[in-house]
């Protein structure tokens, strides 16, 4: 069986293949090809689409136009509206384990099998061609429950690769990509499991990887402290990023962030203290946001000018799987 995979929504990965599709390519025992454009979705027996909420319109459009059976997965499948469109299957789980179901003519349209208990059993993903910066996932999901984020719902909590698995994959990447200079950790929150982070730190330093690679990843302001910052700097982190969302504590409470503006400021100050470049992302048009809240956000950014760089200013969207979602039709999402 020939299967072609495609990422909807116009996302631009830093590797040739998006990691989600790369995992399918190495974990499916089939003839799997990842394509960069929907125009290549032909001459195959099955099309697999991965989509976030932003890519739902493209996924639906392809399901109606292609004469080949189409399956869809990814966080966009949290929108139950997809089930009314002509997909062969809507995959509400980790795709690595469903190939046999997808190739069955009698498979149910919506698939919800159990998630992997041990994600160390999953093979490393195929990334295709890469530059000097290589992406990696060392965990699936997030332990926190921000009301605007669907990650915890989609992944059913959080599961971590062991420190040993992470180091094995790093060595595999160094062998596969000799030009590699930076490891981009794409986890929702790399430092969420402190004991595992400390295990990775020890293995990393013992192996001398701090002399070979730089790293970047996401942090969270209310669990980022001086000890972690110093460890990250020693490991070779060239920058860290956190979701600040707002400079207003009132808005942070509405969002269920579990962190405060004071936490944000402390995180920025700690990063500056150890010489670790830090960036932050923000939201606008949050439900209930006032002009005063917007001013507070601007003031937070202004007083940290020269210490923190803004990396993302996003319009709030109520996505399925979040506390803010009220049944909105994702076909009308503002892209």
C-alpha positions, 0 to 999 in steps of 0.5 A: 500500500502506498501512503502519502502524508501532508501537513495542512495549514501552511506551517513551515517546519525547520526540517524537511518533514514535520515531526508528526509526519516523520514519526508516522513514516518511521513507525508505519510498516508501509510505503510512506511518502511525505509531500510538501504540497497538496498537488502531490497527493495523487498516485497513492492508495491512501492520503494522511493529513495532519492539521492544527485548528488553523489547517482545518479548512484546507483539510476539509477542502482536500477531503472533498476534492480527492478521489483517494481515501483521506484520513486526518489527524492532529490537534485540529481533530478536537473539532467534532465538526470534521466527522461530517465531512468525507474523511475515511477516518478521523484519528483522535489518538497517536497515529503511530499505532493505527495503520492496521485500522486505517487500512481496514475497509470496515474501520470506524470513522472516528478512531479513539484507541488508547495512547501509548503508556511508554513513549520510549517504544516509539521509533525516532522520527524521519526529518528528511533534509535539515540545516544546522538547527534540528527539531526534537520532541522529548515529551508529549503534552503539558502538565499545566491546564491553561484555559486557552490551550488544548495540548493537555486535552489532546495528549491526555496529560503529559508523557516523557521520554526517559533521559536515556532515550533523549540522549540516544536520539541526540547521538542519532541526530549527530550521526545523521546530521554532521552539520548539526549545531543547534537542538530545537526542543519543541516540547510544550515545556522542556523543564516541566519534569525537574528530576528528568531535566536534571537527569538529562543535564547530567548525561549531557554534561558527562558526554561533553555535548555542551561543547558540541551543541547549542539548544533552545526551548520553551520555559514557564515563568513560575517554575523557572528559577536561578538553578535551572537557568544556570544549568541551561546556560551551562548546557549551551542554551542560546535562548529560552522562550515563554508564553507571557500572554499578557502584562495584566494579572487580571487577564492571566487569571482569566486565561488560567495561566497559573503564573503572574506578571511578577513571575514573568518579571522574575523569569526575565531578570533571572535569564538576564542575570545568567546571560541567557537570552529570553523571548516571550509571546503575547495574546491580544483580544482576550475575552474581557480584555480592556484598554487598561489591560492592553496598556499594562501589557505594553508597559511590561514590554517597554520596561523589559526592552533590551532584556527581553525580545517579543517573539509572537503577538497572537490574536486570541482564538477559542479552540476546541478542547479549551474552556473558551470554546463554545462550538464555533465552526472552525471553517470560519477561523480567521487565518 
